[in-house]
Amino acid sequence: MTEFGKILIYFIVGILFCIGGLIVSYLLNKTKNKKQELPPAQLTVYECGEESKGSAWIQFNPRFYTMGLIFIIFDVEILLLFPWSVSFENPVLKSHSWLLLSYIEGMMFIIVLVLGLLYLWYKDDICWIRPRATTISVPTNIPLDEYKKFNERY
């Protein structure tokens, strides 16, 4: 059997596995024809402990998106750095010059991520509560029309 034949068998087994899961789910479904008998509370969507109310198209704070991306980036960083750090206990790695090369590669990876974090910090994308712009008003006896005339001249 060729390598392409093995790949074809792999895809066929994967497709049969998915179809088999759908068939078993359909056969074990207790409510396929009994939706009229269920109370209305069981037919509602329940998500994250809250009942759905209103439209899904709401104003969404983009800081949630930024924080989610930052979390995913550093989560993947941990996944990549853990095997790298454990590999230093390998006796074969300790006895070769690969130790210095792998250490430099890991440090470059960490430095790039720290630079990205510092950039986000500099741009205030990590700051959750941003200060509101305030206007300072000073009570004076000068009428507002005089201010307008002054501003028009200059």
ZILINCOR-V903434 format. One line per field, one symbol per residue. ss: DSSP state (H for helix, E for strand, L for the rest). psi: psi as a letter, one per 40 degrees, with the letter a starting at -180 (. if undefined). A space follows every 10 residues. Layout:
BEGIN
ss: ???
psi: ???
END
This chain:
BEGIN
ss: LLHHHHHHHH HHHHHHHHHH HHHHHHHHLL LLLLLLLLLH HHHLLEELLE ELLLLLLLLL LHHHHHHHHH HHHHHHHHHH HHHHHHHHHL HHHHLLLHHH HHHHHHHHHH HHHHHHHHHH HHLLLLLLLL LLLLLLLLLL LLLHHHHHHH HHHL
psi: hidddddddd dddddddddd dddddddehe fdefddeiid deeihhhfei ihhaiegihh hedddddddd dddddddddd ddddddeeeh ddddeieddd dddddddddd dddddddddd ddefedhdhi iihihhhhhi ehiddddddd ddd.
END
